[in-house]
Amino acid sequence: MFFQLVSSRYEHASLIMTSNLPFARWGDVFGDLTIASAMIDRIVHHADVISLKGNSYRLKQHQPAETTAH
């Protein structure tokens, strides 16, 4: 279904996406390297890809759960 969404919007409308996985891992996620490659091709054609590195802002305040010994 995701491939159909990407294909239907390809060169017709804008699409904003976020992912915590690099493109190299998309084949694992979607279970088909060919479909993942086709989606990536359509997504990055005419795209501005912004890659962010560093620590997660959302996890900045995260505290690990305390473990209790029994």
PDB file of N, CA, C, O and CB in Angstrom:
ATOM      1  N   MET A   1       0.815  -1.188   0.000  1.00  0.00           N
ATOM      2  CA  MET A   1       0.000   0.000   0.000  1.00  0.00           C
ATOM      3  C   MET A   1       0.868   1.264   0.000  1.00  0.00           C
ATOM      4  O   MET A   1       0.518   2.266  -0.624  1.00  0.00           O
ATOM      5  CB  MET A   1      -0.932  -0.009   1.201  1.00  0.00           C
ATOM      6  N   PHE A   2       1.994   1.205   0.702  1.00  0.00           N
ATOM      7  CA  PHE A   2       2.876   2.372   0.746  1.00  0.00           C
ATOM      8  C   PHE A   2       3.424   2.671  -0.644  1.00  0.00           C
ATOM      9  O   PHE A   2       3.513   3.831  -1.046  1.00  0.00           O
ATOM     10  CB  PHE A   2       4.034   2.145   1.743  1.00  0.00           C
ATOM     11  N   PHE A   3       3.790   1.619  -1.378  1.00  0.00           N
ATOM     12  CA  PHE A   3       4.269   1.799  -2.748  1.00  0.00           C
ATOM     13  C   PHE A   3       3.196   2.459  -3.611  1.00  0.00           C
ATOM     14  O   PHE A   3       3.506   3.332  -4.422  1.00  0.00           O
ATOM     15  CB  PHE A   3       4.684   0.448  -3.357  1.00  0.00           C
ATOM     16  N   GLN A   4       1.947   2.053  -3.444  1.00  0.00           N
ATOM     17  CA  GLN A   4       0.851   2.647  -4.213  1.00  0.00           C
ATOM     18  C   GLN A   4       0.695   4.126  -3.882  1.00  0.00           C
ATOM     19  O   GLN A   4       0.451   4.935  -4.778  1.00  0.00           O
ATOM     20  CB  GLN A   4      -0.464   1.905  -3.937  1.00  0.00           C
ATOM     21  N   LEU A   5       0.832   4.491  -2.613  1.00  0.00           N
ATOM     22  CA  LEU A   5       0.756   5.895  -2.216  1.00  0.00           C
ATOM     23  C   LEU A   5       1.874   6.704  -2.861  1.00  0.00           C
ATOM     24  O   LEU A   5       1.631   7.761  -3.444  1.00  0.00           O
ATOM     25  CB  LEU A   5       0.823   6.024  -0.690  1.00  0.00           C
ATOM     26  N   VAL A   6       3.084   6.206  -2.754  1.00  0.00           N
ATOM     27  CA  VAL A   6       4.228   6.913  -3.338  1.00  0.00           C
ATOM     28  C   VAL A   6       4.061   7.040  -4.847  1.00  0.00           C
ATOM     29  O   VAL A   6       4.295   8.111  -5.408  1.00  0.00           O
ATOM     30  CB  VAL A   6       5.547   6.184  -3.008  1.00  0.00           C
ATOM     31  N   SER A   7       3.661   5.966  -5.504  1.00  0.00           N
ATOM     32  CA  SER A   7       3.483   5.987  -6.959  1.00  0.00           C
ATOM     33  C   SER A   7       2.368   6.937  -7.385  1.00  0.00           C
ATOM     34  O   SER A   7       2.499   7.628  -8.395  1.00  0.00           O
ATOM     35  CB  SER A   7       3.185   4.585  -7.470  1.00  0.00           C
ATOM     36  N   SER A   8       1.282   6.979  -6.633  1.00  0.00           N
ATOM     37  CA  SER A   8       0.163   7.845  -7.013  1.00  0.00           C
ATOM     38  C   SER A   8       0.507   9.329  -6.869  1.00  0.00           C
ATOM     39  O   SER A   8      -0.043  10.164  -7.588  1.00  0.00           O
ATOM     40  CB  SER A   8      -1.059   7.518  -6.165  1.00  0.00           C
ATOM     41  N   ARG A   9       1.412   9.660  -5.947  1.00  0.00           N
ATOM     42  CA  ARG A   9       1.785  11.059  -5.741  1.00  0.00           C
ATOM     43  C   ARG A   9       2.991  11.466  -6.591  1.00  0.00           C
ATOM     44  O   ARG A   9       3.299  12.652  -6.705  1.00  0.00           O
ATOM     45  CB  ARG A   9       2.087  11.305  -4.270  1.00  0.00           C
ATOM     46  N   TYR A  10       3.667  10.490  -7.182  1.00  0.00           N
ATOM     47  CA  TYR A  10       4.876  10.749  -7.957  1.00  0.00           C
ATOM     48  C   TYR A  10       4.600  11.721  -9.103  1.00  0.00           C
ATOM     49  O   TYR A  10       3.777  11.451  -9.978  1.00  0.00           O
ATOM     50  CB  TYR A  10       5.446   9.440  -8.504  1.00  0.00           C
ATOM     51  N   GLU A  11       5.289  12.838  -9.082  1.00  0.00           N
ATOM     52  CA  GLU A  11       5.196  13.923 -10.058  1.00  0.00           C
ATOM     53  C   GLU A  11       3.794  14.530 -10.173  1.00  0.00           C
ATOM     54  O   GLU A  11       3.495  15.189 -11.169  1.00  0.00           O
ATOM     55  CB  GLU A  11       5.629  13.421 -11.405  1.00  0.00           C
ATOM     56  N   HIS A  12       2.938  14.320  -9.182  1.00  0.00           N
ATOM     57  CA  HIS A  12       1.614  14.936  -9.163  1.00  0.00           C
ATOM     58  C   HIS A  12       1.416  15.832  -7.949  1.00  0.00           C
ATOM     59  O   HIS A  12       0.703  16.833  -8.029  1.00  0.00           O
ATOM     60  CB  HIS A  12       0.544  13.867  -9.188  1.00  0.00           C
ATOM     61  N   ALA A  13       2.036  15.486  -6.829  1.00  0.00           N
ATOM     62  CA  ALA A  13       1.831  16.240  -5.593  1.00  0.00           C
ATOM     63  C   ALA A  13       3.047  16.073  -4.691  1.00  0.00           C
ATOM     64  O   ALA A  13       3.869  15.179  -4.892  1.00  0.00           O
ATOM     65  CB  ALA A  13       0.541  15.775  -4.865  1.00  0.00           C
ATOM     66  N   SER A  14       3.145  16.933  -3.711  1.00  0.00           N
ATOM     67  CA  SER A  14       4.252  16.880  -2.758  1.00  0.00           C
ATOM     68  C   SER A  14       4.053  15.761  -1.746  1.00  0.00           C
ATOM     69  O   SER A  14       2.933  15.324  -1.479  1.00  0.00           O
ATOM     70  CB  SER A  14       4.399  18.219  -2.035  1.00  0.00           C
ATOM     71  N   LEU A  15       5.167  15.316  -1.198  1.00  0.00           N
ATOM     72  CA  LEU A  15       5.147  14.269  -0.186  1.00  0.00           C
ATOM     73  C   LEU A  15       6.258  14.576   0.803  1.00  0.00           C
ATOM     74  O   LEU A  15       7.416  14.732   0.414  1.00  0.00           O
ATOM     75  CB  LEU A  15       5.319  12.842  -0.820  1.00  0.00           C
ATOM     76  N   ILE A  16       5.909  14.663   2.081  1.00  0.00           N
ATOM     77  CA  ILE A  16       6.898  14.879   3.130  1.00  0.00           C
ATOM     78  C   ILE A  16       6.984  13.598   3.945  1.00  0.00           C
ATOM     79  O   ILE A  16       5.972  13.070   4.405  1.00  0.00           O
ATOM     80  CB  ILE A  16       6.526  16.111   4.034  1.00  0.00           C
ATOM     81  N   MET A  17       8.202  13.108   4.116  1.00  0.00           N
ATOM     82  CA  MET A  17       8.401  11.853   4.829  1.00  0.00           C
ATOM     83  C   MET A  17       9.513  11.993   5.852  1.00  0.00           C
ATOM     84  O   MET A  17      10.429  12.801   5.692  1.00  0.00           O
ATOM     85  CB  MET A  17       8.720  10.721   3.850  1.00  0.00           C
ATOM     86  N   THR A  18       9.420  11.200   6.899  1.00  0.00           N
ATOM     87  CA  THR A  18      10.522  11.057   7.843  1.00  0.00           C
ATOM     88  C   THR A  18      10.759   9.572   8.072  1.00  0.00           C
ATOM     89  O   THR A  18       9.836   8.763   7.981  1.00  0.00           O
ATOM     90  CB  THR A  18      10.222  11.795   9.189  1.00  0.00           C
ATOM     91  N   SER A  19      11.981   9.230   8.365  1.00  0.00           N
ATOM     92  CA  SER A  19      12.320   7.842   8.649  1.00  0.00           C
ATOM     93  C   SER A  19      13.538   7.810   9.550  1.00  0.00           C
ATOM     94  O   SER A  19      14.432   8.648   9.432  1.00  0.00           O
ATOM     95  CB  SER A  19      12.577   7.047   7.343  1.00  0.00           C
ATOM     96  N   ASN A  20      13.570   6.852  10.436  1.00  0.00           N
ATOM     97  CA  ASN A  20      14.757   6.681  11.257  1.00  0.00           C
ATOM     98  C   ASN A  20      15.685   5.619  10.673  1.00  0.00           C
ATOM     99  O   ASN A  20      16.682   5.251  11.295  1.00  0.00           O
ATOM    100  CB  ASN A  20      14.364   6.310  12.682  1.00  0.00           C
ATOM    101  N   LEU A  21      15.360   5.131   9.489  1.00  0.00           N
ATOM    102  CA  LEU A  21      16.187   4.121   8.827  1.00  0.00           C
ATOM    103  C   LEU A  21      16.815   4.671   7.555  1.00  0.00           C
ATOM    104  O   LEU A  21      16.172   5.418   6.817  1.00  0.00           O
ATOM    105  CB  LEU A  21      15.357   2.878   8.505  1.00  0.00           C
ATOM    106  N   PRO A  22      18.058   4.310   7.295  1.00  0.00           N
ATOM    107  CA  PRO A  22      18.666   4.709   6.026  1.00  0.00           C
ATOM    108  C   PRO A  22      18.026   3.937   4.866  1.00  0.00           C
ATOM    109  O   PRO A  22      17.454   2.865   5.065  1.00  0.00           O
ATOM    110  CB  PRO A  22      20.197   4.468   6.057  1.00  0.00           C
ATOM    111  N   PHE A  23      18.127   4.484   3.673  1.00  0.00           N
ATOM    112  CA  PHE A  23      17.542   3.831   2.502  1.00  0.00           C
ATOM    113  C   PHE A  23      18.062   2.397   2.335  1.00  0.00           C
ATOM    114  O   PHE A  23      17.330   1.534   1.850  1.00  0.00           O
ATOM    115  CB  PHE A  23      17.844   4.646   1.239  1.00  0.00           C
ATOM    116  N   ALA A  24      19.284   2.138   2.721  1.00  0.00           N
ATOM    117  CA  ALA A  24      19.878   0.805   2.568  1.00  0.00           C
ATOM    118  C   ALA A  24      19.106  -0.266   3.342  1.00  0.00           C
ATOM    119  O   ALA A  24      19.202  -1.444   2.997  1.00  0.00           O
ATOM    120  CB  ALA A  24      21.330   0.826   3.033  1.00  0.00           C
ATOM    121  N   ARG A  25      18.350   0.099   4.366  1.00  0.00           N
ATOM    122  CA  ARG A  25      17.603  -0.863   5.175  1.00  0.00           C
ATOM    123  C   ARG A  25      16.147  -1.016   4.746  1.00  0.00           C
ATOM    124  O   ARG A  25      15.435  -1.854   5.300  1.00  0.00           O
ATOM    125  CB  ARG A  25      17.653  -0.452   6.616  1.00  0.00           C
ATOM    126  N   TRP A  26      15.688  -0.233   3.778  1.00  0.00           N
ATOM    127  CA  TRP A  26      14.291  -0.282   3.372  1.00  0.00           C
ATOM    128  C   TRP A  26      13.905  -1.634   2.771  1.00  0.00           C
ATOM    129  O   TRP A  26      12.763  -2.068   2.923  1.00  0.00           O
ATOM    130  CB  TRP A  26      14.009   0.820   2.375  1.00  0.00           C
ATOM    131  N   GLY A  27      14.815  -2.289   2.108  1.00  0.00           N
ATOM    132  CA  GLY A  27      14.527  -3.620   1.559  1.00  0.00           C
ATOM    133  C   GLY A  27      14.169  -4.611   2.653  1.00  0.00           C
ATOM    134  O   GLY A  27      13.291  -5.455   2.471  1.00  0.00           O
ATOM    135  N   ASP A  28      14.850  -4.507   3.794  1.00  0.00           N
ATOM    136  CA  ASP A  28      14.543  -5.372   4.941  1.00  0.00           C
ATOM    137  C   ASP A  28      13.143  -5.086   5.477  1.00  0.00           C
ATOM    138  O   ASP A  28      12.396  -6.009   5.801  1.00  0.00           O
ATOM    139  CB  ASP A  28      15.586  -5.179   6.058  1.00  0.00           C
ATOM    140  N   VAL A  29      12.796  -3.818   5.569  1.00  0.00           N
ATOM    141  CA  VAL A  29      11.515  -3.411   6.141  1.00  0.00           C
ATOM    142  C   VAL A  29      10.351  -3.851   5.262  1.00  0.00           C
ATOM    143  O   VAL A  29       9.365  -4.400   5.755  1.00  0.00           O
ATOM    144  CB  VAL A  29      11.479  -1.898   6.337  1.00  0.00           C
ATOM    145  N   PHE A  30      10.468  -3.610   3.964  1.00  0.00           N
ATOM    146  CA  PHE A  30       9.364  -3.908   3.051  1.00  0.00           C
ATOM    147  C   PHE A  30       9.405  -5.334   2.515  1.00  0.00           C
ATOM    148  O   PHE A  30       8.473  -5.773   1.842  1.00  0.00           O
ATOM    149  CB  PHE A  30       9.381  -2.940   1.897  1.00  0.00           C
ATOM    150  N   GLY A  31      10.474  -6.054   2.809  1.00  0.00           N
ATOM    151  CA  GLY A  31      10.556  -7.459   2.412  1.00  0.00           C
ATOM    152  C   GLY A  31      10.812  -7.702   0.945  1.00  0.00           C
ATOM    153  O   GLY A  31      10.776  -8.847   0.493  1.00  0.00           O
ATOM    154  N   ASP A  32      11.071  -6.643   0.185  1.00  0.00           N
ATOM    155  CA  ASP A  32      11.305  -6.788  -1.253  1.00  0.00           C
ATOM    156  C   ASP A  32      12.221  -5.657  -1.692  1.00  0.00           C
ATOM    157  O   ASP A  32      11.820  -4.493  -1.705  1.00  0.00           O
ATOM    158  CB  ASP A  32       9.959  -6.774  -2.064  1.00  0.00           C
ATOM    159  N   LEU A  33      13.449  -6.002  -2.051  1.00  0.00           N
ATOM    160  CA  LEU A  33      14.436  -4.999  -2.440  1.00  0.00           C
ATOM    161  C   LEU A  33      14.026  -4.250  -3.704  1.00  0.00           C
ATOM    162  O   LEU A  33      14.297  -3.056  -3.828  1.00  0.00           O
ATOM    163  CB  LEU A  33      15.787  -5.655  -2.648  1.00  0.00           C
ATOM    164  N   THR A  34      13.377  -4.934  -4.641  1.00  0.00           N
ATOM    165  CA  THR A  34      12.949  -4.292  -5.883  1.00  0.00           C
ATOM    166  C   THR A  34      11.898  -3.220  -5.622  1.00  0.00           C
ATOM    167  O   THR A  34      11.992  -2.118  -6.163  1.00  0.00           O
ATOM    168  CB  THR A  34      12.401  -5.333  -6.855  1.00  0.00           C
ATOM    169  N   ILE A  35      10.901  -3.531  -4.801  1.00  0.00           N
ATOM    170  CA  ILE A  35       9.865  -2.554  -4.458  1.00  0.00           C
ATOM    171  C   ILE A  35      10.473  -1.398  -3.679  1.00  0.00           C
ATOM    172  O   ILE A  35      10.151  -0.238  -3.933  1.00  0.00           O
ATOM    173  CB  ILE A  35       8.735  -3.215  -3.641  1.00  0.00           C
ATOM    174  N   ALA A  36      11.353  -1.712  -2.728  1.00  0.00           N
ATOM    175  CA  ALA A  36      11.999  -0.655  -1.942  1.00  0.00           C
ATOM    176  C   ALA A  36      12.809   0.270  -2.848  1.00  0.00           C
ATOM    177  O   ALA A  36      12.769   1.488  -2.679  1.00  0.00           O
ATOM    178  CB  ALA A  36      12.910  -1.267  -0.855  1.00  0.00           C
ATOM    179  N   SER A  37      13.529  -0.285  -3.788  1.00  0.00           N
ATOM    180  CA  SER A  37      14.322   0.529  -4.727  1.00  0.00           C
ATOM    181  C   SER A  37      13.431   1.413  -5.589  1.00  0.00           C
ATOM    182  O   SER A  37      13.758   2.574  -5.832  1.00  0.00           O
ATOM    183  CB  SER A  37      15.180  -0.372  -5.625  1.00  0.00           C
ATOM    184  N   ALA A  38      12.314   0.875  -6.051  1.00  0.00           N
ATOM    185  CA  ALA A  38      11.379   1.662  -6.868  1.00  0.00           C
ATOM    186  C   ALA A  38      10.795   2.816  -6.055  1.00  0.00           C
ATOM    187  O   ALA A  38      10.651   3.925  -6.569  1.00  0.00           O
ATOM    188  CB  ALA A  38      10.241   0.765  -7.412  1.00  0.00           C
ATOM    189  N   MET A  39      10.457   2.562  -4.786  1.00  0.00           N
ATOM    190  CA  MET A  39       9.932   3.634  -3.935  1.00  0.00           C
ATOM    191  C   MET A  39      10.984   4.709  -3.708  1.00  0.00           C
ATOM    192  O   MET A  39      10.698   5.902  -3.804  1.00  0.00           O
ATOM    193  CB  MET A  39       9.455   3.070  -2.589  1.00  0.00           C
ATOM    194  N   ILE A  40      12.200   4.277  -3.405  1.00  0.00           N
ATOM    195  CA  ILE A  40      13.286   5.240  -3.168  1.00  0.00           C
ATOM    196  C   ILE A  40      13.517   6.081  -4.410  1.00  0.00           C
ATOM    197  O   ILE A  40      13.686   7.296  -4.307  1.00  0.00           O
ATOM    198  CB  ILE A  40      14.592   4.514  -2.765  1.00  0.00           C
ATOM    199  N   ASP A  41      13.527   5.460  -5.584  1.00  0.00           N
ATOM    200  CA  ASP A  41      13.706   6.208  -6.840  1.00  0.00           C
ATOM    201  C   ASP A  41      12.650   7.291  -6.997  1.00  0.00           C
ATOM    202  O   ASP A  41      12.973   8.424  -7.354  1.00  0.00           O
ATOM    203  CB  ASP A  41      13.655   5.259  -8.043  1.00  0.00           C
ATOM    204  N   ARG A  42      11.400   6.958  -6.738  1.00  0.00           N
ATOM    205  CA  ARG A  42      10.311   7.930  -6.886  1.00  0.00           C
ATOM    206  C   ARG A  42      10.364   9.009  -5.806  1.00  0.00           C
ATOM    207  O   ARG A  42      10.055  10.173  -6.062  1.00  0.00           O
ATOM    208  CB  ARG A  42       8.958   7.217  -6.838  1.00  0.00           C
ATOM    209  N   ILE A  43      10.758   8.611  -4.599  1.00  0.00           N
ATOM    210  CA  ILE A  43      10.808   9.571  -3.499  1.00  0.00           C
ATOM    211  C   ILE A  43      11.928  10.593  -3.689  1.00  0.00           C
ATOM    212  O   ILE A  43      11.716  11.785  -3.464  1.00  0.00           O
ATOM    213  CB  ILE A  43      10.992   8.841  -2.175  1.00  0.00           C
ATOM    214  N   VAL A  44      13.101  10.151  -4.093  1.00  0.00           N
ATOM    215  CA  VAL A  44      14.240  11.074  -4.165  1.00  0.00           C
ATOM    216  C   VAL A  44      14.324  11.856  -5.482  1.00  0.00           C
ATOM    217  O   VAL A  44      15.069  12.832  -5.572  1.00  0.00           O
ATOM    218  CB  VAL A  44      15.516  10.305  -3.968  1.00  0.00           C
ATOM    219  N   HIS A  45      13.567  11.436  -6.500  1.00  0.00           N
ATOM    220  CA  HIS A  45      13.562  12.188  -7.759  1.00  0.00           C
ATOM    221  C   HIS A  45      12.922  13.553  -7.511  1.00  0.00           C
ATOM    222  O   HIS A  45      11.785  13.609  -7.044  1.00  0.00           O
ATOM    223  CB  HIS A  45      12.795  11.407  -8.885  1.00  0.00           C
ATOM    224  N   HIS A  46      13.591  14.619  -7.798  1.00  0.00           N
ATOM    225  CA  HIS A  46      13.154  15.994  -7.544  1.00  0.00           C
ATOM    226  C   HIS A  46      13.076  16.310  -6.040  1.00  0.00           C
ATOM    227  O   HIS A  46      12.383  17.251  -5.653  1.00  0.00           O
ATOM    228  CB  HIS A  46      11.788  16.233  -8.196  1.00  0.00           C
ATOM    229  N   ALA A  47      13.756  15.559  -5.205  1.00  0.00           N
ATOM    230  CA  ALA A  47      13.615  15.735  -3.755  1.00  0.00           C
ATOM    231  C   ALA A  47      14.796  16.474  -3.143  1.00  0.00           C
ATOM    232  O   ALA A  47      15.893  16.515  -3.701  1.00  0.00           O
ATOM    233  CB  ALA A  47      13.457  14.387  -3.081  1.00  0.00           C
ATOM    234  N   ASP A  48      14.539  17.042  -2.002  1.00  0.00           N
ATOM    235  CA  ASP A  48      15.580  17.553  -1.122  1.00  0.00           C
ATOM    236  C   ASP A  48      15.636  16.588   0.052  1.00  0.00           C
ATOM    237  O   ASP A  48      14.713  16.538   0.864  1.00  0.00           O
ATOM    238  CB  ASP A  48      15.296  19.050  -0.655  1.00  0.00           C
ATOM    239  N   VAL A  49      16.710  15.829   0.142  1.00  0.00           N
ATOM    240  CA  VAL A  49      16.867  14.854   1.223  1.00  0.00           C
ATOM    241  C   VAL A  49      17.729  15.497   2.302  1.00  0.00           C
ATOM    242  O   VAL A  49      18.843  15.948   2.037  1.00  0.00           O
ATOM    243  CB  VAL A  49      17.509  13.508   0.704  1.00  0.00           C
ATOM    244  N   ILE A  50      17.208  15.532   3.503  1.00  0.00           N
ATOM    245  CA  ILE A  50      17.922  16.124   4.635  1.00  0.00           C
ATOM    246  C   ILE A  50      18.213  15.004   5.620  1.00  0.00           C
ATOM    247  O   ILE A  50      17.300  14.364   6.142  1.00  0.00           O
ATOM    248  CB  ILE A  50      17.093  17.284   5.311  1.00  0.00           C
ATOM    249  N   SER A  51      19.490  14.778   5.866  1.00  0.00           N
ATOM    250  CA  SER A  51      19.897  13.724   6.784  1.00  0.00           C
ATOM    251  C   SER A  51      20.414  14.371   8.067  1.00  0.00           C
ATOM    252  O   SER A  51      21.339  15.182   8.037  1.00  0.00           O
ATOM    253  CB  SER A  51      20.983  12.804   6.142  1.00  0.00           C
ATOM    254  N   LEU A  52      19.812  14.006   9.178  1.00  0.00           N
ATOM    255  CA  LEU A  52      20.204  14.558  10.471  1.00  0.00           C
ATOM    256  C   LEU A  52      21.018  13.524  11.230  1.00  0.00           C
ATOM    257  O   LEU A  52      20.668  12.344  11.270  1.00  0.00           O
ATOM    258  CB  LEU A  52      18.965  14.990  11.294  1.00  0.00           C
ATOM    259  N   LYS A  53      22.095  13.977  11.823  1.00  0.00           N
ATOM    260  CA  LYS A  53      22.952  13.100  12.623  1.00  0.00           C
ATOM    261  C   LYS A  53      22.973  13.625  14.050  1.00  0.00           C
ATOM    262  O   LYS A  53      22.705  14.803  14.287  1.00  0.00           O
ATOM    263  CB  LYS A  53      24.400  13.020  12.033  1.00  0.00           C
ATOM    264  N   GLY A  54      23.284  12.773  14.978  1.00  0.00           N
ATOM    265  CA  GLY A  54      23.423  13.213  16.360  1.00  0.00           C
ATOM    266  C   GLY A  54      22.407  12.562  17.274  1.00  0.00           C
ATOM    267  O   GLY A  54      21.651  11.678  16.872  1.00  0.00           O
ATOM    268  N   ASN A  55      22.409  13.021  18.509  1.00  0.00           N
ATOM    269  CA  ASN A  55      21.513  12.481  19.525  1.00  0.00           C
ATOM    270  C   ASN A  55      20.084  12.949  19.281  1.00  0.00           C
ATOM    271  O   ASN A  55      19.853  14.050  18.782  1.00  0.00           O
ATOM    272  CB  ASN A  55      21.977  12.896  20.928  1.00  0.00           C
ATOM    273  N   SER A  56      19.147  12.111  19.634  1.00  0.00           N
ATOM    274  CA  SER A  56      17.738  12.424  19.473  1.00  0.00           C
ATOM    275  C   SER A  56      17.303  13.479  20.478  1.00  0.00           C
ATOM    276  O   SER A  56      17.572  13.349  21.673  1.00  0.00           O
ATOM    277  CB  SER A  56      16.890  11.166  19.625  1.00  0.00           C
ATOM    278  N   TYR A  57      16.637  14.514  20.005  1.00  0.00           N
ATOM    279  CA  TYR A  57      16.091  15.544  20.890  1.00  0.00           C
ATOM    280  C   TYR A  57      15.007  14.963  21.783  1.00  0.00           C
ATOM    281  O   TYR A  57      14.900  15.333  22.953  1.00  0.00           O
ATOM    282  CB  TYR A  57      15.531  16.717  20.074  1.00  0.00           C
ATOM    283  N   ARG A  58      14.194  14.047  21.235  1.00  0.00           N
ATOM    284  CA  ARG A  58      13.111  13.444  22.010  1.00  0.00           C
ATOM    285  C   ARG A  58      13.631  12.601  23.160  1.00  0.00           C
ATOM    286  O   ARG A  58      12.964  12.486  24.189  1.00  0.00           O
ATOM    287  CB  ARG A  58      12.238  12.595  21.113  1.00  0.00           C
ATOM    288  N   LEU A  59      14.804  12.011  23.009  1.00  0.00           N
ATOM    289  CA  LEU A  59      15.349  11.155  24.059  1.00  0.00           C
ATOM    290  C   LEU A  59      16.232  11.919  25.044  1.00  0.00           C
ATOM    291  O   LEU A  59      16.788  11.328  25.970  1.00  0.00           O
ATOM    292  CB  LEU A  59      16.139  10.028  23.440  1.00  0.00           C
ATOM    293  N   LYS A  60      16.360  13.226  24.846  1.00  0.00           N
ATOM    294  CA  LYS A  60      17.222  14.041  25.697  1.00  0.00           C
ATOM    295  C   LYS A  60      16.812  13.949  27.166  1.00  0.00           C
ATOM    296  O   LYS A  60      17.673  13.841  28.039  1.00  0.00           O
ATOM    297  CB  LYS A  60      17.191  15.496  25.239  1.00  0.00           C
ATOM    298  N   GLN A  61      15.516  13.989  27.449  1.00  0.00           N
ATOM    299  CA  GLN A  61      15.024  13.935  28.809  1.00  0.00           C
ATOM    300  C   GLN A  61      14.711  12.510  29.280  1.00  0.00           C
ATOM    301  O   GLN A  61      14.293  12.304  30.420  1.00  0.00           O
ATOM    302  CB  GLN A  61      13.799  14.789  28.929  1.00  0.00           C
ATOM    303  N   HIS A  62      14.913  11.539  28.402  1.00  0.00           N
ATOM    304  CA  HIS A  62      14.574  10.144  28.714  1.00  0.00           C
ATOM    305  C   HIS A  62      15.441   9.613  29.845  1.00  0.00           C
ATOM    306  O   HIS A  62      16.661   9.776  29.838  1.00  0.00           O
ATOM    307  CB  HIS A  62      14.735   9.258  27.469  1.00  0.00           C
ATOM    308  N   GLN A  63      14.805   8.987  30.802  1.00  0.00           N
ATOM    309  CA  GLN A  63      15.497   8.339  31.902  1.00  0.00           C
ATOM    310  C   GLN A  63      15.252   6.845  31.788  1.00  0.00           C
ATOM    311  O   GLN A  63      14.107   6.420  31.638  1.00  0.00           O
ATOM    312  CB  GLN A  63      15.020   8.891  33.283  1.00  0.00           C
ATOM    313  N   PRO A  64      16.298   6.044  31.857  1.00  0.00           N
ATOM    314  CA  PRO A  64      16.086   4.589  31.796  1.00  0.00           C
ATOM    315  C   PRO A  64      15.223   4.120  32.963  1.00  0.00           C
ATOM    316  O   PRO A  64      15.324   4.641  34.074  1.00  0.00           O
ATOM    317  CB  PRO A  64      17.439   3.842  31.804  1.00  0.00           C
ATOM    318  N   ALA A  65      14.390   3.147  32.700  1.00  0.00           N
ATOM    319  CA  ALA A  65      13.529   2.590  33.747  1.00  0.00           C
ATOM    320  C   ALA A  65      14.402   1.929  34.821  1.00  0.00           C
ATOM    321  O   ALA A  65      15.388   1.256  34.519  1.00  0.00           O
ATOM    322  CB  ALA A  65      12.514   1.561  33.147  1.00  0.00           C
ATOM    323  N   GLU A  66      14.012   2.141  36.072  1.00  0.00           N
ATOM    324  CA  GLU A  66      14.764   1.526  37.159  1.00  0.00           C
ATOM    325  C   GLU A  66      14.440   0.048  37.228  1.00  0.00           C
ATOM    326  O   GLU A  66      13.294  -0.365  37.053  1.00  0.00           O
ATOM    327  CB  GLU A  66      14.455   2.211  38.503  1.00  0.00           C
ATOM    328  N   THR A  67      15.461  -0.734  37.485  1.00  0.00           N
ATOM    329  CA  THR A  67      15.236  -2.172  37.651  1.00  0.00           C
ATOM    330  C   THR A  67      15.198  -2.468  39.147  1.00  0.00           C
ATOM    331  O   THR A  67      15.967  -1.905  39.926  1.00  0.00           O
ATOM    332  CB  THR A  67      16.354  -3.020  36.931  1.00  0.00           C
ATOM    333  N   THR A  68      14.328  -3.323  39.517  1.00  0.00           N
ATOM    334  CA  THR A  68      14.211  -3.681  40.931  1.00  0.00           C
ATOM    335  C   THR A  68      14.669  -5.114  41.121  1.00  0.00           C
ATOM    336  O   THR A  68      14.303  -6.008  40.357  1.00  0.00           O
ATOM    337  CB  THR A  68      12.755  -3.499  41.439  1.00  0.00           C
ATOM    338  N   ALA A  69      15.455  -5.311  42.124  1.00  0.00           N
ATOM    339  CA  ALA A  69      15.936  -6.667  42.442  1.00  0.00           C
ATOM    340  C   ALA A  69      14.947  -7.327  43.394  1.00  0.00           C
ATOM    341  O   ALA A  69      14.471  -6.689  44.333  1.00  0.00           O
ATOM    342  CB  ALA A  69      17.375  -6.630  43.075  1.00  0.00           C
ATOM    343  N   HIS A  70      14.641  -8.567  43.165  1.00  0.00           N
ATOM    344  CA  HIS A  70      13.706  -9.287  44.028  1.00  0.00           C
ATOM    345  C   HIS A  70      14.437 -10.163  44.966  1.00  0.00           C
ATOM    346  O   HIS A  70      13.819 -10.853  45.776  1.00  0.00           O
ATOM    347  CB  HIS A  70      12.732 -10.102  43.226  1.00  0.00           C
TER     348      HIS A  70
END
